[in-house]
Amino acid sequence: MTTLEAELTVLAALTGLIVGSFVNLVATRLPKGESIAWDRSRADCCGTVLSARELVPVFSWLVQRGRCVHCGAKVTARHPIIELAGAGIGVWAALASPTLTAAILTALLGWQLLLIALVDADELWLPDRLTLPLLVSGLIAATALPDTTLVDALLGTVFGFASLWLVARTYRQLRAREGLGGGDPILFGAVGAWVGWIGLPSVLLWACAAGLSWVAARALARRPLARDEPLPFGPFIVIGGWLTWLYGPIGIG
């Protein structure tokens, strides 16, 4: 690794920490209908407005020993974990990408997917405000990178949406209840804009493998998934989309 590459990797990590903090903010406020851009950051426990030194990603949580300096309440480790996840995505993108443009777009994809996965995991909700920008950025990436085409991205969008929409509709007609959320086909179509139509089967394979692994882990931990317990599929599509984007469709060199 050259000095320039090392510096860019460090920059990607620092940027990822900041983005991760913002992702956590959006994931918390968006489901509540709260303002994202204008309201000052406040402590979840007591509502006190936080100062700049209390908002330094990861560092502030460590210095405060995981507690609010105003009321002493415990602050969940979710905050530094998401911030570190943002940093990890930035570093991963920097190391896995052949060009600066590819690294920026890959990091953008990863941060969007992180936010979408968090919201769906927390709220069983895939809002258009998150999935449609993912689609648009995928189309932009298709025009900006040499190994992708806009036609493939558009076909990926159409086939991705149509395939899961048909699955959801068929399930509803056969079982008289919902099997997939309305946002899942849109998310799959948006991921298709990034990976193209040829990457869609790989996304599903990764997603199913991740979902089955999660169910198995729950069972091993003696917390088996109840028969009527909803399972958000969005986070698993996110995993499939990320891995397919980075490493290509399964079985294709």
N, C-alpha and C positions, 0 to 999 in steps of 0.2 A: 504494500500500500504506500503510495507516495504521500508527501507532506500535504499536498493539496487535497488528495482524497481523504486523508485523516481529518483535515480541517472541515471539509464538507460533511463528513460523518458526524463530527461533534456538533456542527451547526444544525444538522438534521435532528440530532437528539434534543438539543435545547429548544428548537422550534416545536418538536413533538411534545415536550413537557408543557409548553404554553398552550398548544392546540388541545392537548389532553385535558387541561384545566377548563378550557372553553367547552369542550365536548361534554364534560360533566355538568357544567352550568346549563347547557342547552337541554341535556337529557333530564335534568331536574325541573327546569322551568317550563319547557314546551308542553308537557302533558297537563300542567296546571293552568295554561293559558296566560302565564306571566310574561312580562316584557323581557326580552333577551338583551337588547342593545342598550337600553337606557337606565334601567334600575341598577343601583349600586349592589355589589355583592354583600350578602348578609350571612351571619351565622345561622345555621339551620336550627339550632337549639333555642336561641334566645332572640334572634332577629336583629342583633346589633350589627351596624354597618362595619365592615371589615376594612382595615387600613391596607396600604400597599404591601407592607412588610408581613402582613398576615396572609397574603395571597401568593407568596412565592411557591411555585409548584414543588411538592415533596418536602422541600427544606422547612417550610413553615410548620407543616404537620409534625416533622421530626423534632424541631426545636420546642414546639408546644407539647410534645409527648402525647400527641393524639387527643388533646383536650382543648376545649374552648378557653381562651385566656380571659373571657368576660364572665362566664358563668361556671366554668369548670366542668361542663358536661363533656362526655366522651364524644369525640369526633370519629365517625366511621373511617376505617381504612380504605373505603371505596375511593376516596378522593386521590390519595397518592397512587393507588393501584391503577386507576384510569390514566393519571398523568404519566406514569411509567409505561403504560400500554401505548400511549401516544408517542412517547420517546422511542419505544421499541419499534413501532411502525416506521418512524422516520429513519432510524438506523437500518432497518431491514430493507426499506426502499432504496436507500443510498448504496448499500452493499450489493443489492441484487440487480441494479439497473446499469445498463451500459453507457448511458448519457445523462447529462444533467436534466434535460427535458423529461426523459423517461422517469428519473428519480422523483422529480417534482410531481408528475402526474400519478405515479404509483403511490406516493405518500398521500396525495389528495384522495385517491381511491380508498386507501386504508383508513384514513381518518373519517371519511364519510361512512364507511362500513362499520366502524367502531360505534359511531353515534347511533346508527340505525339498529345495530344489534342490542345496544343498551336500552333503547326506548322499547323495542319489541319484547325484550326479556322482562322489563319492569312492568310494562303496561299492556302487553299483548296488542300492540298498536303499531302499524306501519303507515304513518301519515304521508300524504302526497308531498308535503313540504320538505320531506327528506328524500323520498324515493325519486321524485321527478328531477331534482337537481343532480342526483346520481346518474340518471339517464342522460341528461344534457352534457355532463362532464365526460361521460363515456363517448358520446358522439364527437366531442371536441378532441379527446385523446385519439380517436380513430383518424382524425384529419391531421393531427400533429406528429404522430409517430410513423416511422417508415414501414413497420411490419404489419400494420393494420389498415383496413380500408373502411370508408364510410358505408359502403354497401354491406359488408359483413356485419358492421355494427347495427345497421338498420334491420337486417335479417335476424340478428340475434335478439333485438328488441321485440320484433313481431312474433317470432317463434317462441321466445321465452314467455311472453305474456300469454299467448294463445294456448300453449301447452298446459300451464298450471290453471288457467281459467277453465279449460275443458275438464281437467281433473276435478276441480272444485265443483263445477256444474254437474258432472256425472255423479259424484259422491252425494251431492245434495238431492238429486233425483232418486237415487237408489236407497239412501238412508233417511231421507226426510229431515236432515239436519246438516249444519255446516261442518265441513271437514277441514277447510282451509280458510284463513282470513282473507278479506277482500284485498288487502295490501300485498299478499304474497305473490300473486301473478305480476303485479306492477314491479315489485322488487326484482323478481326473476327476469323480467324484461329489461329492467335497468342494468342488471348485471350482464345480461346478454349484449348490451351496447358496448360493454368493455371487452368481453371475451369472444364475441362473435357467435354466430350460430353453431359453429363446430365445437365450441367450448361448453355448450349448454349441458350435454350428457355428463361431462366430467364434473361440472358444478353440482349436478344432482347426485352423482355417486359420492362425492366428498360430503355433501350435505346429509345424505342418508347414513353414511358411515359415522359422521359426527353425532347425528341424532341417536343412532343405536348405541354408540359408546356412552352417551350421556344417560340413556335409560339404563344401560348395564351398570354404570357407576352408581346410579341411584339405588339400584337393587342390591349391589354389593355393600353399600353403606346403610342398608336396611331402611331405606326411604324410597320404596318402590313407587313408581308413578301410578296414581289411582286411575281406575278405568275411565272416569269422567273428568279427570284433571286435564286442562288444556295445556298443550305443549307448543310454545312459540317456534315456528319453523324458520322465521327470519334469521336468527343468529346462525343457524346451520347453513342457510343459503349464503350468508356472509362468509363463513369459513370456506365453503366451496368456491365462491367467487374469487376470494383472495388467493387461494392456492392455485386455482386454474390460471389466474392472471399472471402469477409469478412463475409458474413452472409449466404452463401449457396444458393442453388437453391430454388426458391419460392415454398412453399408447401411441402418441404422435410425437416424434422426435423434433 
